[in-house]
Amino acid sequence: MKITVAWNVWNNYADTALGSEIFRLENEGKKIFEEIRLISQGGYPDPPRKEYTRYLDGHFNVAYPEGLPMLKVGQMSKAILRLLEGMKHAFRYAEQHGHDFALVTNADAWLLSGEKLRALFSDPKVQAAAVSVRLWWLTGLELNFGNRVPLTDDHFMVLNIAKCKEYGVFDYDQTARFLSPHFGHMGGIHYLLMCFLHERVPKSALHIYTTLKDTLNHYGDFTGFNQLPWQYQPSFGFLHANAAQTPSLHHLRAAFLHDLGFTKYPLVRKYYEETSPDLKLFKRRHGVLFYKKPLKRAFKEALYWYPYLFYTAIMRRKYKRIYDALPEGDARKKTLVYFDEMHHIKPYWLTQE
């Protein structure tokens, strides 16, 4: 199996250096993939220093389409459009090199298990799809417009090169409708990705490979789609750590990598030694290291979380009677099924810091 991994990057080149070192040297030692090519892509004016590209096969500037209405919204629109162009560039690059798959993610989102990644690519549903994504379900007890609301993640997107080519997924120009969405000023990259998937990917060629039910934050709590500041998904070995916005995460990330044995690699070892994390700050949950939760924070969370669980347990009984009375075939009958699947996940504002 031959694959491309493309990291979309701003100026956090050190993140890409660490992530690429881990993935390349793990693959060299374990011979997981027949061939890998690792690239970074972005639009920051200053290129990465040589030391940051040691394990990369190239760094590329990716331009965004000019003249689109979305660009009037603000600077963030440029970054969003560049991410979409990055997907197209990753596809073209992988196609040029005769690869089977491309995985597109961001600089601070790393692949810590090549074995789990190969298992993902070997999944028959991924093999049959053009694009495979992580999709989060927004659920609730009172959804009277459907049983859940989807939200697409822009990390760890899988492109099946042959299928994308077959369906012409990336055969578009800047006149494509999804590049001028009605609500581009509201939903950011996640909304625009939904528009892209609707327009460019046939329903039969889209696969949702996870709904993020097992993702964990920096304290080891289940937090679902919430990516900030830390998101670890053990089922795939995916780590997203936004240390650029939350510098204290460097200590956890360094200890986390050391605990998993990655300090045998030179850049990771240097990172660990320079960060010098205080191991007394961490505890083991779900088999890996996380920050110990301060008592004050744990108390504040409990003041909300446990009354919430009690309240929703009562309200669930009420809505079960309502949904059970609906006729067969009504999509709302499954509202509680999806609600129950996500009920263990804590809300973003309770878990982000």
Secondary structure, DSSP 8 states (H G I E B T S, - for coil): -EEEEEEEESS-HHHHHHHHHHHHHHHHHH--SSEEEEEEEE--SS---GGGGTT-SEEEE----TT-GGGGT-HHHHHHHHHHHHHHHHHHHHHHTT-SEEEEEETTEEE--HHHHHHHHHSHHHHH-SEEEEEEEE--S--TT-S-EEEE-SSSEEEEHHHHHHHTTT---TT-GGGS-TTHHHHHHHHHHHHHHHHHS-GGGEEEEE--TT-B-TTS-B-TT--SSEEEETTTTEEEE-TTT-TTHHHHHHHHHHHTTGGGSHHHHHHHHHH---GGGEEEETTEEEE---HHHHHHHHHHHHHHHHHHHHHHHHHHHHHHTS-TT-GGGGHHHHHHHHTTS--HHHH--
